[in-house]
Each structure stands twice: as C-alpha cells, then as structure tokens.
Amino acid sequence: MSDIAGNAGNAGNAGNAGSGDEVVPGKRNPFWTGLVVVVIVVVALFLVKRISDNIIPDVPGVTLTDVHSIDDLRTRFNQDQGAPRLVLLVSPT
C-alpha cells in the first residue's frame, strides 16, 4: 500500500517531466550566448579599426607591388636606391 501512495505523490510531476520549460541552474540559452559573442566581436572589430586608424597613418607614395620575375624585382629594387626597402617572400603553401 505504501507503493501506491508513493507513486501517487509523484503523479503530479509526471506531466512536467519532458516539457522543457524547467529552469535549470547553470544552463545557458544558446541564442543569448551567440548574441553576446556576436556583439563582442563587432565591438572589438570597431575598436581595432579606430585604434589602427590613429596608429598607422596613411603614407603617400608607399605602395605594395606584385613582382612577377627576378628581373622585375631587381629593376624595382635598384630604382629605390637610398630609400628603405622591404621585400616580402610569400609562399602559397
């Protein structure tokens, strides 16, 4: 008889067992977590853009040139004699 009374006490909770409406402490809603991450990334990109505009000024006459051959590199390198030069070698792999 105690089994019947014990199960009767849990009968009211049986309907709520899988409803998904319960608030579980420590469980985060993925929508709000994703929204917070997007907002943080957007704010960070905005701040980086503002800071870089102030730190790295536009220098007139400075360009990045794509060189297709060694002779082209040699000619452009020799044209800039007396000026600081930066040569970047980038591999596609």
N, C-alpha and C positions, 0 to 999 in steps of 0.2 A: 504494500500500500504506500510505502514511502517512495517507491519508484514512480508511482503515478503522480504523487504530489510534487516530487522533484522535477519531473518533466513538465508539469503544468505551470510551474513557475517560470520556465524558460520559453513557454509557448508564445508569450508576448514579444520576445526578442527574435523569434524565428522569421518574422516578416521583414525585419530590418537587416538581416544577415548579409545580403548581397546588394543592397540598394545603391551603394556607392556614395551616399550623401553624408556619411560619417566624417567628422573632422578628426584626422589622425595627427597627433602632435609630431612635429618633425618632418612631415610630408609636405613637399613644396608643389605648388601648381606649376606645371611646365610652361604654361602661357606666360605667367608673370616672370618666371626666371628668364625665359627667352627675351621678353620685352626689356627687362633690366639690362641684359647683356647687349642688346642692340643699342640702347640708349647710351651705355658706357662707351661702346665702340665709336658711335657717332660723335660724342663729346670729345673723346680722345683724338680722333682724326681732325676735328675742328681746331683743337688746341695745338696740335702738331703743325698744322698749316699756318696758323697765326704766328707761332714761335719761329718757324722756319722762314717766313717772310721777313721777320725782323732781324734774324741772324745772318741769313745768306742773301746779300743784296744782289741785284741784277748787275752784272758787269758787262758793259757794252764792248763788242768786239771779240768776246770769248765764245767760241763755238766748239761743238763736238763733231769731228769729221770722220766719216766712214772711209777707210782706206782699202782699196781692192788689190793692190800689188805692192811688192817691196820697193819698186822704183817710185811709185806714188808716195809711199811713206818717206823715202829718202829725200825726194824733192820738197815735200811739205816740211820735213824736219829742218832741212838746210835753209828754207825761206825764213824761218823764225829764229835765226841766229841772234844771240844776245838776249832772247826772251825766255822765261821759264817754260818748259815743255813737259807735258805729261803724256806718256804712251801707255795705253791700256791694251793688254792682250787678253782677249776673252775667248774661251773655247766653248763650242756649242754642246759639249758633253760633260 
